[in-house]
Amino acid sequence: MSVGRVINLLKFRISPPLIYTNVNFNPGESMNAIEIKDLWKSYGDVKALRGVSLEIKEGEIFALLGPNGAGKTTLIRILAEGLSYDRGEIRVFGEKLSKKTARLIGYVPQESIAYDLLTVKENLEFYADLYDAPKDKINALIERFELPAKKKAKELSGGFKRRLNLAISLLYDPNILILDEPSTGLDVPSRRKLWELIESFKEEGKTILLATHYMEEAEALADRIAIMNEGKIIAIGTADELKALIGEESIIQVEGLLKGIEKLREEFPRLIEKDGILRIQVKNPRESLPRIVEVLISQGSEIKAVKVEEPTLEDVFLKLTGRGLE
Amino acid sequence: MKLRAIKGIILKDLKEIRREKMVIFWIFVFPLMWITLLGGIWGGENPPITIAVGVVYFNETTPFTAYDVVKIMENVTIEGVHIFNIKTYPSESSGVDALEHGRIDALIVFPKGFGANITRGLQARVYVYFDKSDPQNYQIVSGAIKGFFSEFEKRMQEKSIEITFQYMERYMPKDIPISIEEIKEHLLAMVNPLVFEEKEVKGETASAIQFYVTSFIGIQFLFATMLSIGAGTLEEIERGTLRRIVASPATAWDFLIGKMLSTFITIMVSIFIGITYAKLAFGETVFPSPLGWLIIFIAAVFSMSLGLAIAMGTRSIKATNAIVNLVSMPLLALAAIVVPESILPEWARPIANYFPLGRALKDLRLLELYHRPASEIMPDVLWLALGSFGMLVIAVLLYNWAVKRLK
């Protein structure tokens, strides 16, 4: 059995973050889709945003991760709904954020923006009129999102409502798609379907800004993640970079009829073997796992299962803020 | 201004309205109910009213008695309707008791000797009791009874003169320097100094159906229009869709124009249904002239503006519903929407005259029901237009403030 095939098989046993992260992403070649500098916003005495600065590259999926009340929705509403702000600078593809740049941004809010008494198609027709978008795209969007065209919005399930929101935001083919808590309230199959759709948007070259308080969603979808807390961005980076920030190591656990453990120990000294289970402490599991599997297979091992115990973004958030994400 | 966005908002609203059961009721069922109920109750010709009159009289043997008077009263008719419904009481006290308890409208007491006095050509007394607790009712009842006795008296005087002439022709000397015809003329003039002749003219009057068709238009402005635009706009704010519209290439003004036009179209459809139904069900209606439609348009603008102002001021659908009902319920009567201005108390008449919806309805009635010339109405229309524009400015300022709060 080749190493590649084993790794492919193992993917089904490895937690989803390892499958989804860093797909086709090369930020070095992209321009900034969104640039935010020192953004402040208050609601009376409450400071919702306190000097937020970030850059989102064209074509990347960028996640804003933080608990409720961190300022994610405020930041998104400033970008997508023209919510006023106290000071700071926002540029969209180099242009100052304005009504003119509105068509570059598609916004999928948390709540349904469909009118309950209108059918799916009528909702799309209304928003097409509003955005002066071509109506010939409507049928294609209905087909793509597998929407029941003649059903009234109030009769749709949560998952379909979210898909209708997505379809509405794509009517005018925006370059940037902003999604606010896209999978909140969805069951697991609907969430998976939604994630697939979000990935397909990225494949089409769209830049995606995703606000979520689900770390697995951020980890599964985002090229880079900004962790927000109390109106500030406290860390930005890839999931691995963020985890590396707190300096904790991952553990790769291998089960099976294992041979060549001593050879493996030469490369990975922090290794423990007990009751046929091998536990190896590594800094970067993505780099180490293929090598570990390769060494064990080459020594005649029969691997039954591999499990990676990584520090989570929850751990990162806990370490950085002293409290949990929920 | 984005025309496509405005068209989209209008179409969206109309589709929603078509599917909203409560709106369907107020816009399409209510006109039919209102006109059917009120048309059924008060529609058609107004027949003359009948007055319940109690009488107390005593049996006499003279050639002419109180009983004869009562018989004459019983036979008085207008357009085939008996005016007096006579009830006989054995005593004055029982008749008064019946009057006090509302079983009769008036009591006539013919005292003993009435017939004898009349027959002998002497003054005969009649006592009439009226219930004055309701001045309007008293006015009608006393008018009818006094009118009867006045006519009765006149006929008696004419009869007396006729008898006098018979005696004069028989016994008067022939050589006096004045003819009997001349004496006759003078005597008749003494008895009837005024000759009252009744002539008929079919005046400009509104039928009950026509009145209630215009009331229905007023009701739609007081409730459906105000609630429709007020609650409709607040729903868009609460649902977050107005934020979405404001963030789109369309503007908050496009939304407002679209919302006002869709509300206007809906109300016009409702009014048209009411007008047409009245014609189909009762054979009469009010179909406004161009100036009438202009008044309706101005009233609609005022009503939409007031509804929007209340909604933007309260920023709550429940509060808007409560305030619109609180304002509109008393105005139904006080602004002479469902009752004629003539029956309003003095203190309420300024409301009917100066509250723009009351004034608009009054002008519409003057124009369409009483066919007053346009020149008489035009100054009012200008004031109404100014008032509506003022209300629109207030509503737009409040709406602008609400939109700014969204940001």
Chai-1 contact restraints between the chains, C-beta under 6 A:
chainA,res_idxA,chainB,res_idxB,connection_type,confidence,min_distance_angstrom,max_distance_angstrom,comment,restraint_id
A,E81,B,R243,contact,1.0,0.0,6.0,A-B,restraint_1
A,E81,B,A247,contact,1.0,0.0,6.0,A-B,restraint_2
A,G82,B,A247,contact,1.0,0.0,6.0,A-B,restraint_3
A,L83,B,K407,contact,1.0,0.0,6.0,A-B,restraint_4
A,S84,B,K407,contact,1.0,0.0,6.0,A-B,restraint_5
A,E111,B,G240,contact,1.0,0.0,6.0,A-B,restraint_6
A,I113,B,T241,contact,1.0,0.0,6.0,A-B,restraint_7
A,I113,B,R244,contact,1.0,0.0,6.0,A-B,restraint_8
A,L117,B,E16,contact,1.0,0.0,6.0,A-B,restraint_9
A,L117,B,R19,contact,1.0,0.0,6.0,A-B,restraint_10
A,L118,B,K15,contact,1.0,0.0,6.0,A-B,restraint_11
A,F126,B,G8,contact,1.0,0.0,6.0,A-B,restraint_12
A,F126,B,K12,contact,1.0,0.0,6.0,A-B,restraint_13
A,D129,B,R4,contact,1.0,0.0,6.0,A-B,restraint_14
A,D129,B,A5,contact,1.0,0.0,6.0,A-B,restraint_15
A,D129,B,G8,contact,1.0,0.0,6.0,A-B,restraint_16
A,L130,B,A5,contact,1.0,0.0,6.0,A-B,restraint_17
A,L130,B,G8,contact,1.0,0.0,6.0,A-B,restraint_18
A,L130,B,S248,contact,1.0,0.0,6.0,A-B,restraint_19
A,L130,B,A250,contact,1.0,0.0,6.0,A-B,restraint_20
A,Y131,B,S248,contact,1.0,0.0,6.0,A-B,restraint_21
A,D132,B,R4,contact,1.0,0.0,6.0,A-B,restraint_22
A,D132,B,P249,contact,1.0,0.0,6.0,A-B,restraint_23
